[in-house]
Structures are given as C-alpha cells and as structure tokens.
Amino acid sequence: MKSGHHRLKYHKGRFRSKTKRVKVIERYMRAAFRKMEMSKEVTSAHHFGHVSRVSLYAGKLVNFMGGQKKLQYLARISGYSHDRIRDPTELVSHEERSASYMRELLKKRYEKKPMKIIYEASRRHGELPALSEVGKNIVRDSIVFADKFFEANGAYIAFRRAMFMGERVDRRKQAEGKGWDLKKPEDIRKAAIEFTKDESVKRIKAFSDLSKIPEFMHPFVKYQVEWQKRLLSGLEKGEPGMINLVTTLYTEGLKEKPRQLDPVIKEYKPIAKEDAKFKKEAIDYLDGKLFTKFEELCGKKLRR
C-alpha cells in the first residue's frame, strides 16, 4: 500500500494552542486522503468525511462524558487520525498500523501522556471497551462510540453500506458465482438488495446486544439500530423507495471511480416517503446535527 509519510507543517517548539493542533491534523489528513484517493485506497466507508465526523462527534462525546477541554482536543485529533492507514479490501487489520504510523509522526510534537492517549485510542478503536474499562480512557471510548454508534449506524449507514457493497471485490465475486451480470440493471438490483440485506442482518444482530454497551448509550443505540431495521424491512417487503436507494448507491459503488459518498447522498433523489426520510436523517447526520438527538435520548451530560 502506498502510504508514504506527509510532513506536518508546524511552528518550532510547542503549538500555540490546542485548537491549532486540531487544525494542523485536519489539514494533514485532508491532504493524506487526497493522495490515498489517487491510489484507490479510499472507499465509501473510509474517507475524509468519515474521519472528520468521527472527530467531531468524539469531541462532543468527551464533553458529554465529563471530560476536560484538553481531552476533547485529543479526541478531535484521534478522530481525524484513527484511520490513517486503511486497506480498501478490509482484509488487513488497520488499527495497529494507523496508531503506530501516527505515533511516529507525532511523538516529537506531543508529551508522552497525551501521545499515549492518542495511540491507545487509535490502536483499540476496532472493539468496544469492556464495561469495567469505560471511563478510564474516555478519548478511546469516544472514538469507538462515534465510529460504531454514529458513523456505522442510523439512516446514514443505508447509503454507505449499499455503496460499499458495490465497491467490495469479494461481493463482486459472489455476484459472479450466482451468475449475475453486473452490467445488467436487473442483476445489479438483485445484488444490491441481497448484499445489503445480508450485511444488515449481521450488523443489526451485533448492535442489538446491549449487554456490552454502556447503559447511558442504550437509548441512542436503539434509535440508530431502528433505522437499520427499517432498511432491512423495506428491502424484505420490496418497498420501492428502499430498493431505489440501495440500487442507486450500489450502482455508484460499481463505478471505476465512484464519487465521494457525502455528495452522492445529498444529490440522491427520493421516489417515496421512506427513502426521503432516510435522506433527511442522513443529511442531518452529515451536517453534525445528530448530537442533538443523542442528547434528547441520553440526557445532557454525565457527571465524573
């Protein structure tokens, strides 16, 4: 994978402010993703929009969980950098590689303690913290929760999942094995529906087990999973709007050079009430508005 180091531009000595550090990482990651896009390392599931939203919602979650300002900044930095190295096939674990890569890049600019927090947040963002561990490293907690419960869930995931199914090489081979010709509209439709349903069943099952999720997150997780259930139900019932949504996004994923997911969602033209609702909710999420719903469901702030 071509993921050479880009140099971070910074003033000698310490950064003037924590906000400055976040902006520097944001610029760096934007440039890094441009390069990754040119070498086809970017997918609908993992791109600059993905890390920027994980960064945004992680910072808000740290504040919600009672974390100090400095931890909110570390969450923003960790959110931007958590997917620095990513295998587009999803067959190679990326957490340790991303964490080590960014540690080498940042270790001369950060003291040991904040560097350890950033490193651990990235290295362990692929799995939920044990309930007994929640609160011990709220930066890591916030990255995991933002990544799994905000970014990989809700109405937004209907668009992301369908497009990603079109991008995945293994799913294309499965379609070929079924005798489907992915240049024919009817076969594209069949593949879009079956693969999105198959992935949705797995994800709904995983997110419906609340025993490993902190209790304060339960109302929001249930809300987000309900959107996935509506997606699955709509496809099973053959609802025109949901079939149109997944077929349109799957078709985009099949392209040699798919467009970025965010504008694809914004340009999507609903044909029924249900896919219109999905689009509105997904755009609210893209615009950073979903945290208001989270606070409605989970309360304003935890005490530490």
FENVEN-V629669 format. One record per backbone hydrogen bond with DSSP energy under -1.0 kcal/mol. CO is the residue of the C=O (numbers start at 1). NH is the residue of the N-H. Records with the same first field share a line. If there is no record, write none. Layout:
CO=NH ; NH
This chain:
1=3
17=21
18=22
19=23
20=24
21=25
22=26
23=27
24=28
25=29
26=30
27=31
28=32
29=33
30=34
31=35
32=36
33=37
34=38
35=39
36=41
37=40
46=43
47=51
48=52
49=53
50=54
51=55
52=56
53=57
54=58
55=59
56=60
57=61
58=62
59=63
60=64
61=65
62=67
63=66
64=302
68=72
69=73
70=74
71=75
72=76
73=77
74=78
75=79
76=80
77=81
78=82
81=84
87=90
94=98
95=99
96=100
97=101
98=102
99=103
100=104
101=105
102=106
103=107
106=109 ; 110
111=115
112=116
113=117
114=118
115=119
116=120
117=121
118=122
119=123
120=124
122=125
130=133 ; 134
133=136
137=141
138=142
139=143
140=144
141=145
142=146
143=147
144=148
145=149
146=151
155=158
156=160
157=161
158=162
159=163
160=164
161=165
162=166
163=167
164=168
168=172
169=173
170=174
171=175
172=176
173=177
174=178
175=180
176=179
181=184
184=188
185=189
186=190
187=191
188=192
189=193
190=194
191=195
192=196
193=197
194=198
195=199
196=200
197=201
198=202
199=203
200=204
201=205
202=206
203=207
204=208
208=210
210=213
214=217
215=218
217=221
218=222
219=223
220=224
221=225
222=226
224=228
225=229
226=230
227=231
228=232
229=233
230=234
231=235
232=236
233=237
234=239
239=243
240=244
241=245
242=246
243=247
244=248
245=249
246=250
247=251
248=252
249=253
250=254
252=255
260=264
261=265
262=266
263=267
272=276
273=277
274=278
275=279
276=280
277=281
278=282
279=283
280=284
281=285
282=286
283=287
284=289
285=288
289=292
290=294
291=295
292=296
293=297
294=298
295=299
